[in-house]
Amino acid sequence: MMARVHVMLKDGVLDPQGEAVRHALHGLGFDGVGGVRQGKVIEIELAEGTTEATVTEMCEQLLANTVIESYSIELI
Amino acid sequence: MMARVHVMLKDGVLDPQGEAVRHALHGLGFDGVGGVRQGKVIEIELAEGTTEATVTEMCEQLLANTVIESYSIELI
């Protein structure tokens, strides 16, 4: 089995990477672009039977900085 | 409307970030972890009516390095 974890900066936290992408897209002529946020996606191969609680623990301990980042978990 | 773009290193391309995460998870005692791949997720607010073809163009021109990265687009 596999877990896909999305880690995004929380709303209100400045996202300079996303801002740089937005600026570059405008520079390339993509005018319809509003806000851009950039985050991480982490795909983890797991032993069968691993629970979502275990993946939550991985996020809390390592994958996300929960002060400024939020995460979501998808088991595949 | 919104587009969510996932950019991942292609299979066979070394992923040092993912490898570091895998190593750290093992160090924390998460034994059931196999391979880990880390990529980017980019959320873009778009003007209504923007087509997937336009987002593909953004990926080709800016968001992904198609030599070593693959991307997938999800319109929300």
Backbone of each chain as nested JSON, in Angstrom:
{
  "chains": [
    {"id": "A", "residues": [
      {"number": 1, "name": "MET", "atoms": {"N": [0.832, -1.193, 0.0], "CA": [0.0, 0.0, 0.0], "C": [0.869, 1.247, 0.0]}},
      {"number": 2, "name": "MET", "atoms": {"N": [0.216, 2.373, -0.143], "CA": [0.958, 3.611, -0.316], "C": [0.19, 4.756, 0.354]}},
      {"number": 3, "name": "ALA", "atoms": {"N": [0.937, 5.699, 0.878], "CA": [0.302, 6.912, 1.397], "C": [0.825, 8.096, 0.6]}},
      {"number": 4, "name": "ARG", "atoms": {"N": [-0.093, 8.994, 0.268], "CA": [0.318, 10.255, -0.348], "C": [-0.003, 11.365, 0.641]}},
      {"number": 5, "name": "VAL", "atoms": {"N": [1.021, 12.1, 1.024], "CA": [0.859, 13.174, 2.011], "C": [1.085, 14.514, 1.326]}},
      {"number": 6, "name": "HIS", "atoms": {"N": [0.122, 15.405, 1.457], "CA": [0.28, 16.777, 0.962], "C": [0.619, 17.68, 2.139]}},
      {"number": 7, "name": "VAL", "atoms": {"N": [1.642, 18.468, 2.0], "CA": [2.011, 19.436, 3.036], "C": [1.987, 20.824, 2.413]}},
      {"number": 8, "name": "MET", "atoms": {"N": [1.112, 21.671, 2.926], "CA": [0.994, 23.044, 2.395], "C": [1.208, 24.038, 3.529]}},
      {"number": 9, "name": "LEU", "atoms": {"N": [1.73, 25.216, 3.187], "CA": [1.787, 26.287, 4.17], "C": [0.361, 26.688, 4.529]}},
      {"number": 10, "name": "LYS", "atoms": {"N": [0.143, 26.99, 5.8], "CA": [-1.188, 27.408, 6.234], "C": [-1.554, 28.753, 5.6]}},
      {"number": 11, "name": "ASP", "atoms": {"N": [-2.86, 28.978, 5.477], "CA": [-3.321, 30.278, 4.99], "C": [-2.77, 31.371, 5.899]}},
      {"number": 12, "name": "GLY", "atoms": {"N": [-2.318, 32.428, 5.293], "CA": [-1.799, 33.538, 6.081], "C": [-0.292, 33.483, 6.262]}},
      {"number": 13, "name": "VAL", "atoms": {"N": [0.296, 32.312, 5.998], "CA": [1.758, 32.225, 6.053], "C": [2.296, 32.594, 4.674]}},
      {"number": 14, "name": "LEU", "atoms": {"N": [3.242, 33.513, 4.653], "CA": [3.808, 33.989, 3.39], "C": [4.435, 32.826, 2.637]}},
      {"number": 15, "name": "ASP", "atoms": {"N": [4.171, 32.748, 1.331], "CA": [4.672, 31.647, 0.516], "C": [5.519, 32.211, -0.627]}},
      {"number": 16, "name": "PRO", "atoms": {"N": [6.796, 32.477, -0.382], "CA": [7.629, 33.126, -1.401], "C": [7.799, 32.269, -2.66]}},
      {"number": 17, "name": "GLN", "atoms": {"N": [7.807, 30.94, -2.508], "CA": [7.924, 30.082, -3.692], "C": [6.718, 30.259, -4.601]}},
      {"number": 18, "name": "GLY", "atoms": {"N": [5.531, 30.207, -3.977], "CA": [4.311, 30.381, -4.75], "C": [4.266, 31.756, -5.407]}},
      {"number": 19, "name": "GLU", "atoms": {"N": [4.72, 32.747, -4.681], "CA": [4.725, 34.114, -5.199], "C": [5.662, 34.228, -6.412]}},
      {"number": 20, "name": "ALA", "atoms": {"N": [6.802, 33.551, -6.333], "CA": [7.755, 33.56, -7.448], "C": [7.152, 32.885, -8.679]}},
      {"number": 21, "name": "VAL", "atoms": {"N": [6.43, 31.783, -8.45], "CA": [5.785, 31.088, -9.574], "C": [4.728, 31.992, -10.199]}},
      {"number": 22, "name": "ARG", "atoms": {"N": [3.924, 32.639, -9.355], "CA": [2.883, 33.534, -9.857], "C": [3.489, 34.633, -10.724]}},
      {"number": 23, "name": "HIS", "atoms": {"N": [4.566, 35.221, -10.22], "CA": [5.239, 36.303, -10.94], "C": [5.772, 35.801, -12.276]}},
      {"number": 24, "name": "ALA", "atoms": {"N": [6.381, 34.61, -12.275], "CA": [6.949, 34.06, -13.508], "C": [5.858, 33.733, -14.521]}},
      {"number": 25, "name": "LEU", "atoms": {"N": [4.721, 33.208, -14.046], "CA": [3.622, 32.891, -14.968], "C": [3.093, 34.169, -15.627]}},
      {"number": 26, "name": "HIS", "atoms": {"N": [2.984, 35.231, -14.837], "CA": [2.558, 36.505, -15.419], "C": [3.565, 36.978, -16.466]}},
      {"number": 27, "name": "GLY", "atoms": {"N": [4.834, 36.83, -16.135], "CA": [5.887, 37.236, -17.071], "C": [5.84, 36.469, -18.38]}},
      {"number": 28, "name": "LEU", "atoms": {"N": [5.351, 35.233, -18.319], "CA": [5.243, 34.409, -19.53], "C": [3.945, 34.678, -20.288]}},
      {"number": 29, "name": "GLY", "atoms": {"N": [3.122, 35.574, -19.749], "CA": [1.912, 35.944, -20.476], "C": [0.651, 35.215, -20.049]}},
      {"number": 30, "name": "PHE", "atoms": {"N": [0.717, 34.442, -18.966], "CA": [-0.493, 33.769, -18.465], "C": [-1.234, 34.742, -17.55]}},
      {"number": 31, "name": "ASP", "atoms": {"N": [-2.163, 35.482, -18.135], "CA": [-2.778, 36.592, -17.412], "C": [-3.87, 36.163, -16.435]}},
      {"number": 32, "name": "GLY", "atoms": {"N": [-4.475, 35.017, -16.66], "CA": [-5.602, 34.615, -15.821], "C": [-5.21, 34.027, -14.482]}},
      {"number": 33, "name": "VAL", "atoms": {"N": [-3.939, 34.14, -14.125], "CA": [-3.46, 33.501, -12.904], "C": [-3.654, 34.403, -11.696]}},
      {"number": 34, "name": "GLY", "atoms": {"N": [-4.329, 33.889, -10.672], "CA": [-4.468, 34.603, -9.413], "C": [-3.4, 34.12, -8.44]}},
      {"number": 35, "name": "GLY", "atoms": {"N": [-3.805, 33.803, -7.232], "CA": [-2.837, 33.346, -6.237], "C": [-2.25, 31.982, -6.572]}},
      {"number": 36, "name": "VAL", "atoms": {"N": [-1.014, 31.775, -6.161], "CA": [-0.351, 30.477, -6.342], "C": [0.237, 30.057, -4.992]}},
      {"number": 37, "name": "ARG", "atoms": {"N": [0.0, 28.801, -4.609], "CA": [0.598, 28.267, -3.383], "C": [1.394, 27.023, -3.777]}},
      {"number": 38, "name": "GLN", "atoms": {"N": [2.584, 26.909, -3.227], "CA": [3.38, 25.713, -3.525], "C": [3.617, 24.908, -2.255]}},
      {"number": 39, "name": "GLY", "atoms": {"N": [3.448, 23.621, -2.374], "CA": [3.676, 22.743, -1.236], "C": [4.441, 21.504, -1.645]}},
      {"number": 40, "name": "LYS", "atoms": {"N": [4.474, 20.552, -0.725], "CA": [5.199, 19.301, -0.973], "C": [4.221, 18.147, -1.066]}},
      {"number": 41, "name": "VAL", "atoms": {"N": [4.562, 17.162, -1.862], "CA": [3.814, 15.909, -1.847], "C": [4.829, 14.788, -1.612]}},
      {"number": 42, "name": "ILE", "atoms": {"N": [4.496, 13.931, -0.67], "CA": [5.412, 12.856, -0.291], "C": [4.685, 11.535, -0.465]}},
      {"number": 43, "name": "GLU", "atoms": {"N": [5.229, 10.664, -1.298], "CA": [4.625, 9.35, -1.529], "C": [5.443, 8.304, -0.796]}},
      {"number": 44, "name": "ILE", "atoms": {"N": [4.772, 7.557, 0.07], "CA": [5.469, 6.623, 0.954], "C": [4.935, 5.217, 0.722]}},
      {"number": 45, "name": "GLU", "atoms": {"N": [5.81, 4.3, 0.354], "CA": [5.406, 2.885, 0.284], "C": [5.383, 2.328, 1.702]}},
      {"number": 46, "name": "LEU", "atoms": {"N": [4.27, 1.66, 2.035], "CA": [4.088, 1.184, 3.408], "C": [3.807, -0.313, 3.428]}},
      {"number": 47, "name": "ALA", "atoms": {"N": [4.158, -0.949, 4.521], "CA": [3.798, -2.348, 4.722], "C": [2.282, -2.456, 4.788]}},
      {"number": 48, "name": "GLU", "atoms": {"N": [1.733, -3.538, 4.244], "CA": [0.281, -3.761, 4.299], "C": [-0.205, -3.665, 5.743]}},
      {"number": 49, "name": "GLY", "atoms": {"N": [-1.347, -3.062, 5.94], "CA": [-1.928, -3.0, 7.273], "C": [-1.526, -1.774, 8.072]}},
      {"number": 50, "name": "THR", "atoms": {"N": [-0.643, -0.943, 7.503], "CA": [-0.288, 0.291, 8.205], "C": [-1.521, 1.177, 8.299]}},
      {"number": 51, "name": "THR", "atoms": {"N": [-1.754, 1.738, 9.458], "CA": [-2.972, 2.545, 9.65], "C": [-2.714, 4.02, 9.355]}},
      {"number": 52, "name": "GLU", "atoms": {"N": [-3.802, 4.731, 9.132], "CA": [-3.689, 6.171, 8.904], "C": [-3.107, 6.863, 10.14]}},
      {"number": 53, "name": "ALA", "atoms": {"N": [-3.381, 6.301, 11.314], "CA": [-2.845, 6.896, 12.552], "C": [-1.314, 6.9, 12.535]}},
      {"number": 54, "name": "THR", "atoms": {"N": [-0.721, 5.844, 11.969], "CA": [0.74, 5.779, 11.881], "C": [1.266, 6.882, 10.965]}},
      {"number": 55, "name": "VAL", "atoms": {"N": [0.569, 7.082, 9.843], "CA": [1.005, 8.119, 8.9], "C": [0.832, 9.505, 9.529]}},
      {"number": 56, "name": "THR", "atoms": {"N": [-0.253, 9.678, 10.294], "CA": [-0.442, 10.943, 11.018], "C": [0.744, 11.193, 11.95]}},
      {"number": 57, "name": "GLU", "atoms": {"N": [1.174, 10.132, 12.62], "CA": [2.324, 10.248, 13.526], "C": [3.577, 10.675, 12.755]}},
      {"number": 58, "name": "MET", "atoms": {"N": [3.776, 10.112, 11.556], "CA": [4.93, 10.515, 10.717], "C": [4.86, 11.998, 10.382]}},
      {"number": 59, "name": "CYS", "atoms": {"N": [3.646, 12.467, 10.072], "CA": [3.478, 13.882, 9.728], "C": [3.798, 14.778, 10.91]}},
      {"number": 60, "name": "GLU", "atoms": {"N": [3.268, 14.389, 12.073], "CA": [3.452, 15.213, 13.268], "C": [4.926, 15.261, 13.683]}},
      {"number": 61, "name": "GLN", "atoms": {"N": [5.6, 14.117, 13.542], "CA": [6.984, 14.035, 14.022], "C": [8.005, 14.548, 13.008]}},
      {"number": 62, "name": "LEU", "atoms": {"N": [7.711, 14.389, 11.725], "CA": [8.764, 14.672, 10.742], "C": [8.309, 15.453, 9.514]}},
      {"number": 63, "name": "LEU", "atoms": {"N": [7.202, 15.031, 8.894], "CA": [6.931, 15.507, 7.528], "C": [6.44, 16.942, 7.474]}},
      {"number": 64, "name": "ALA", "atoms": {"N": [5.707, 17.379, 8.493], "CA": [5.168, 18.733, 8.472], "C": [5.626, 19.507, 9.702]}},
      {"number": 65, "name": "ASN", "atoms": {"N": [5.829, 20.785, 9.519], "CA": [6.046, 21.695, 10.64], "C": [4.671, 22.278, 10.97]}},
      {"number": 66, "name": "THR", "atoms": {"N": [4.023, 21.695, 11.97], "CA": [2.601, 22.005, 12.177], "C": [2.355, 23.423, 12.692]}},
      {"number": 67, "name": "VAL", "atoms": {"N": [3.412, 24.144, 13.025], "CA": [3.233, 25.552, 13.394], "C": [2.802, 26.361, 12.164]}},
      {"number": 68, "name": "ILE", "atoms": {"N": [3.424, 26.056, 11.036], "CA": [3.146, 26.864, 9.833], "C": [2.582, 26.038, 8.674]}},
      {"number": 69, "name": "GLU", "atoms": {"N": [2.562, 24.712, 8.809], "CA": [2.112, 23.885, 7.693], "C": [0.928, 23.002, 8.094]}},
      {"number": 70, "name": "SER", "atoms": {"N": [0.052, 22.759, 7.137], "CA": [-1.021, 21.782, 7.34], "C": [-0.747, 20.593, 6.419]}},
      {"number": 71, "name": "TYR", "atoms": {"N": [-1.301, 19.447, 6.776], "CA": [-1.071, 18.26, 5.938], "C": [-2.371, 17.511, 5.733]}},
      {"number": 72, "name": "SER", "atoms": {"N": [-2.418, 16.763, 4.644], "CA": [-3.54, 15.855, 4.432], "C": [-2.985, 14.524, 3.947]}},
      {"number": 73, "name": "ILE", "atoms": {"N": [-3.671, 13.455, 4.348], "CA": [-3.181, 12.095, 4.082], "C": [-4.189, 11.377, 3.206]}},
      {"number": 74, "name": "GLU", "atoms": {"N": [-3.673, 10.677, 2.218], "CA": [-4.523, 9.892, 1.313], "C": [-3.889, 8.505, 1.246]}},
      {"number": 75, "name": "LEU", "atoms": {"N": [-4.635, 7.485, 1.624], "CA": [-4.105, 6.116, 1.517], "C": [-4.556, 5.521, 0.192]}},
      {"number": 76, "name": "ILE", "atoms": {"N": [-3.603, 4.916, -0.542], "CA": [-3.908, 4.402, -1.884], "C": [-3.731, 2.874, -1.91]}}
    ]},
    {"id": "B", "residues": [
      {"number": 1, "name": "MET", "atoms": {"N": [-11.939, 29.153, -10.473], "CA": [-11.534, 27.755, -10.547], "C": [-10.076, 27.606, -10.13]}},
      {"number": 2, "name": "MET", "atoms": {"N": [-9.643, 26.397, -10.045], "CA": [-8.313, 26.152, -9.49], "C": [-7.685, 24.937, -10.178]}},
      {"number": 3, "name": "ALA", "atoms": {"N": [-6.388, 24.979, -10.343], "CA": [-5.684, 23.798, -10.849], "C": [-4.687, 23.345, -9.786]}},
      {"number": 4, "name": "ARG", "atoms": {"N": [-4.617, 22.049, -9.603], "CA": [-3.606, 21.486, -8.722], "C": [-2.651, 20.664, -9.604]}},
      {"number": 5, "name": "VAL", "atoms": {"N": [-1.398, 21.045, -9.587], "CA": [-0.398, 20.372, -10.419], "C": [0.571, 19.613, -9.518]}},
      {"number": 6, "name": "HIS", "atoms": {"N": [0.742, 18.326, -9.787], "CA": [1.743, 17.524, -9.091], "C": [2.963, 17.373, -9.985]}},
      {"number": 7, "name": "VAL", "atoms": {"N": [4.124, 17.642, -9.444], "CA": [5.364, 17.451, -10.195], "C": [6.234, 16.47, -9.417]}},
      {"number": 8, "name": "MET", "atoms": {"N": [6.535, 15.35, -10.032], "CA": [7.352, 14.317, -9.371], "C": [8.564, 14.008, -10.247]}},
      {"number": 9, "name": "LEU", "atoms": {"N": [9.666, 13.625, -9.612], "CA": [10.808, 13.127, -10.39], "C": [10.386, 11.845, -11.091]}},
      {"number": 10, "name": "LYS", "atoms": {"N": [10.852, 11.655, -12.315], "CA": [10.518, 10.43, -13.049], "C": [11.147, 9.223, -12.375]}},
      {"number": 11, "name": "ASP", "atoms": {"N": [10.53, 8.072, -12.594], "CA": [11.112, 6.827, -12.083], "C": [12.537, 6.693, -12.629]}},
      {"number": 12, "name": "GLY", "atoms": {"N": [13.438, 6.269, -11.806], "CA": [14.813, 6.064, -12.244], "C": [15.688, 7.276, -11.982]}},
      {"number": 13, "name": "VAL", "atoms": {"N": [15.063, 8.438, -11.715], "CA": [15.847, 9.621, -11.363], "C": [16.053, 9.606, -9.851]}},
      {"number": 14, "name": "LEU", "atoms": {"N": [17.3, 9.736, -9.442], "CA": [17.628, 9.696, -8.02], "C": [16.889, 10.81, -7.272]}},
      {"number": 15, "name": "ASP", "atoms": {"N": [16.323, 10.487, -6.128], "CA": [15.523, 11.441, -5.358], "C": [16.121, 11.572, -3.957]}},
      {"number": 16, "name": "PRO", "atoms": {"N": [17.125, 12.423, -3.801], "CA": [17.811, 12.526, -2.506], "C": [16.898, 13.006, -1.38]}},
      {"number": 17, "name": "GLN", "atoms": {"N": [15.934, 13.877, -1.699], "CA": [15.004, 14.345, -0.66], "C": [14.182, 13.183, -0.129]}},
      {"number": 18, "name": "GLY", "atoms": {"N": [13.623, 12.393, -1.058], "CA": [12.829, 11.234, -0.644], "C": [13.666, 10.251, 0.156]}},
      {"number": 19, "name": "GLU", "atoms": {"N": [14.904, 10.084, -0.267], "CA": [15.805, 9.152, 0.417], "C": [16.088, 9.63, 1.846]}},
      {"number": 20, "name": "ALA", "atoms": {"N": [16.253, 10.944, 1.99], "CA": [16.49, 11.516, 3.326], "C": [15.28, 11.302, 4.232]}},
      {"number": 21, "name": "VAL", "atoms": {"N": [14.078, 11.468, 3.667], "CA": [12.856, 11.265, 4.445], "C": [12.759, 9.793, 4.871]}},
      {"number": 22, "name": "ARG", "atoms": {"N": [13.028, 8.89, 3.932], "CA": [12.962, 7.459, 4.237], "C": [13.913, 7.119, 5.391]}},
      {"number": 23, "name": "HIS", "atoms": {"N": [15.129, 7.644, 5.287], "CA": [16.14, 7.385, 6.301], "C": [15.686, 7.911, 7.668]}},
      {"number": 24, "name": "ALA", "atoms": {"N": [15.131, 9.124, 7.656], "CA": [14.692, 9.748, 8.91], "C": [13.517, 8.976, 9.523]}},
      {"number": 25, "name": "LEU", "atoms": {"N": [12.593, 8.505, 8.679], "CA": [11.448, 7.735, 9.198], "C": [11.935, 6.441, 9.845]}},
      {"number": 26, "name": "HIS", "atoms": {"N": [12.909, 5.793, 9.214], "CA": [13.478, 4.577, 9.818], "C": [14.119, 4.914, 11.164]}},
      {"number": 27, "name": "GLY", "atoms": {"N": [14.828, 6.023, 11.197], "CA": [15.49, 6.442, 12.426], "C": [14.508, 6.7, 13.548]}},
      {"number": 28, "name": "LEU", "atoms": {"N": [13.287, 7.122, 13.182], "CA": [12.248, 7.402, 14.184], "C": [11.492, 6.136, 14.579]}},
      {"number": 29, "name": "GLY", "atoms": {"N": [11.847, 5.014, 13.96], "CA": [11.228, 3.75, 14.356], "C": [10.061, 3.307, 13.489]}},
      {"number": 30, "name": "PHE", "atoms": {"N": [9.812, 3.985, 12.388], "CA": [8.747, 3.557, 11.47], "C": [9.331, 2.502, 10.53]}},
      {"number": 31, "name": "ASP", "atoms": {"N": [9.173, 1.237, 10.911], "CA": [9.878, 0.173, 10.199], "C": [9.201, -0.268, 8.903]}},
      {"number": 32, "name": "GLY", "atoms": {"N": [7.909, -0.038, 8.802], "CA": [7.182, -0.531, 7.627], "C": [7.34, 0.323, 6.381]}},
      {"number": 33, "name": "VAL", "atoms": {"N": [8.267, 1.28, 6.416], "CA": [8.394, 2.223, 5.312], "C": [9.316, 1.669, 4.228]}},
      {"number": 34, "name": "GLY", "atoms": {"N": [8.824, 1.62, 3.003], "CA": [9.651, 1.23, 1.863], "C": [10.178, 2.475, 1.179]}},
      {"number": 35, "name": "GLY", "atoms": {"N": [10.033, 2.558, -0.116], "CA": [10.538, 3.719, -0.853], "C": [9.743, 4.976, -0.553]}},
      {"number": 36, "name": "VAL", "atoms": {"N": [10.414, 6.109, -0.627], "CA": [9.759, 7.408, -0.447], "C": [10.161, 8.302, -1.613]}},
      {"number": 37, "name": "ARG", "atoms": {"N": [9.179, 8.966, -2.213], "CA": [9.475, 9.937, -3.272], "C": [8.863, 11.267, -2.857]}},
      {"number": 38, "name": "GLN", "atoms": {"N": [9.619, 12.327, -3.056], "CA": [9.084, 13.637, -2.704], "C": [8.956, 14.506, -3.949]}},
      {"number": 39, "name": "GLY", "atoms": {"N": [7.85, 15.177, -4.071], "CA": [7.634, 16.057, -5.212], "C": [7.005, 17.361, -4.778]}},
      {"number": 40, "name": "LYS", "atoms": {"N": [6.558, 18.113, -5.765], "CA": [5.951, 19.415, -5.499], "C": [4.484, 19.374, -5.849]}},
      {"number": 41, "name": "VAL", "atoms": {"N": [3.714, 20.159, -5.134], "CA": [2.325, 20.381, -5.524], "C": [2.123, 21.886, -5.615]}},
      {"number": 42, "name": "ILE", "atoms": {"N": [1.532, 22.318, -6.712], "CA": [1.351, 23.742, -6.965], "C": [-0.138, 23.994, -7.2]}},
      {"number": 43, "name": "GLU", "atoms": {"N": [-0.728, 24.841, -6.361], "CA": [-2.145, 25.173, -6.501], "C": [-2.257, 26.562, -7.11]}},
      {"number": 44, "name": "ILE", "atoms": {"N": [-2.96, 26.64, -8.228], "CA": [-3.03, 27.884, -8.998], "C": [-4.482, 28.318, -9.132]}},
      {"number": 45, "name": "GLU", "atoms": {"N": [-4.791, 29.518, -8.652], "CA": [-6.124, 30.092, -8.898], "C": [-6.165, 30.614, -10.321]}},
      {"number": 46, "name": "LEU", "atoms": {"N": [-7.221, 30.224, -11.042], "CA": [-7.3, 30.58, -12.461], "C": [-8.605, 31.3, -12.756]}},
      {"number": 47, "name": "ALA", "atoms": {"N": [-8.572, 32.134, -13.802], "CA": [-9.805, 32.762, -14.288], "C": [-10.739, 31.671, -14.784]}},
      {"number": 48, "name": "GLU", "atoms": {"N": [-12.042, 31.858, -14.587], "CA": [-13.035, 30.893, -15.083], "C": [-12.834, 30.67, -16.578]}},
      {"number": 49, "name": "GLY", "atoms": {"N": [-12.969, 29.434, -16.998], "CA": [-12.886, 29.141, -18.428], "C": [-11.485, 28.78, -18.91]}},
      {"number": 50, "name": "THR", "atoms": {"N": [-10.494, 28.866, -17.992], "CA": [-9.143, 28.461, -18.387], "C": [-9.148, 26.968, -18.714]}},
      {"number": 51, "name": "THR", "atoms": {"N": [-8.526, 26.589, -19.796], "CA": [-8.557, 25.186, -20.219], "C": [-7.367, 24.422, -19.654]}},
      {"number": 52, "name": "GLU", "atoms": {"N": [-7.509, 23.102, -19.649], "CA": [-6.403, 22.248, -19.204], "C": [-5.19, 22.43, -20.108]}},
      {"number": 53, "name": "ALA", "atoms": {"N": [-5.445, 22.733, -21.394], "CA": [-4.337, 22.945, -22.341], "C": [-3.451, 24.111, -21.881]}},
      {"number": 54, "name": "THR", "atoms": {"N": [-4.08, 25.143, -21.321], "CA": [-3.302, 26.294, -20.83], "C": [-2.425, 25.879, -19.656]}},
      {"number": 55, "name": "VAL", "atoms": {"N": [-2.986, 25.065, -18.771], "CA": [-2.205, 24.618, -17.608], "C": [-1.063, 23.696, -18.064]}},
      {"number": 56, "name": "THR", "atoms": {"N": [-1.336, 22.865, -19.07], "CA": [-0.28, 22.024, -19.636], "C": [0.862, 22.897, -20.152]}},
      {"number": 57, "name": "GLU", "atoms": {"N": [0.494, 23.992, -20.808], "CA": [1.502, 24.917, -21.33], "C": [2.342, 25.505, -20.182]}},
      {"number": 58, "name": "MET", "atoms": {"N": [1.671, 25.849, -19.055], "CA": [2.406, 26.356, -17.875], "C": [3.414, 25.324, -17.384]}},
      {"number": 59, "name": "CYS", "atoms": {"N": [2.983, 24.057, -17.362], "CA": [3.862, 22.984, -16.882], "C": [5.07, 22.837, -17.796]}},
      {"number": 60, "name": "GLU", "atoms": {"N": [4.806, 22.823, -19.094], "CA": [5.88, 22.616, -20.068], "C": [6.882, 23.771, -20.029]}},
      {"number": 61, "name": "GLN", "atoms": {"N": [6.357, 24.991, -19.871], "CA": [7.229, 26.162, -19.948], "C": [7.92, 26.485, -18.629]}},
      {"number": 62, "name": "LEU", "atoms": {"N": [7.257, 26.183, -17.51], "CA": [7.803, 26.681, -16.24], "C": [7.798, 25.676, -15.097]}},
      {"number": 63, "name": "LEU", "atoms": {"N": [6.66, 25.019, -14.881], "CA": [6.488, 24.331, -13.603], "C": [7.292, 23.036, -13.484]}},
      {"number": 64, "name": "ALA", "atoms": {"N": [7.471, 22.342, -14.601], "CA": [8.19, 21.068, -14.546], "C": [9.398, 21.098, -15.467]}},
      {"number": 65, "name": "ASN", "atoms": {"N": [10.449, 20.443, -15.058], "CA": [11.582, 20.181, -15.95], "C": [11.32, 18.809, -16.558]}},
      {"number": 66, "name": "THR", "atoms": {"N": [10.794, 18.804, -17.773], "CA": [10.27, 17.551, -18.34], "C": [11.365, 16.546, -18.694]}},
      {"number": 67, "name": "VAL", "atoms": {"N": [12.612, 16.952, -18.607], "CA": [13.692, 15.978, -18.814], "C": [13.72, 14.973, -17.658]}},
      {"number": 68, "name": "ILE", "atoms": {"N": [13.52, 15.468, -16.453], "CA": [13.633, 14.589, -15.285], "C": [12.349, 14.511, -14.453]}},
      {"number": 69, "name": "GLU", "atoms": {"N": [11.361, 15.347, -14.775], "CA": [10.146, 15.381, -13.958], "C": [8.904, 15.088, -14.801]}},
      {"number": 70, "name": "SER", "atoms": {"N": [7.939, 14.438, -14.173], "CA": [6.635, 14.265, -14.808], "C": [5.624, 15.095, -14.022]}},
      {"number": 71, "name": "TYR", "atoms": {"N": [4.529, 15.429, -14.685], "CA": [3.519, 16.231, -13.99], "C": [2.128, 15.685, -14.265]}},
      {"number": 72, "name": "SER", "atoms": {"N": [1.217, 15.983, -13.359], "CA": [-0.188, 15.659, -13.601], "C": [-1.02, 16.855, -13.163]}},
      {"number": 73, "name": "ILE", "atoms": {"N": [-2.111, 17.069, -13.87], "CA": [-2.95, 18.252, -13.669], "C": [-4.335, 17.813, -13.219]}},
      {"number": 74, "name": "GLU", "atoms": {"N": [-4.852, 18.511, -12.242], "CA": [-6.187, 18.227, -11.725], "C": [-6.913, 19.58, -11.665]}},
      {"number": 75, "name": "LEU", "atoms": {"N": [-8.006, 19.703, -12.376], "CA": [-8.782, 20.955, -12.315], "C": [-9.878, 20.811, -11.273]}},
      {"number": 76, "name": "ILE", "atoms": {"N": [-9.991, 21.805, -10.4], "CA": [-10.943, 21.714, -9.286], "C": [-12.011, 22.792, -9.444]}}
    ]}
  ]
}
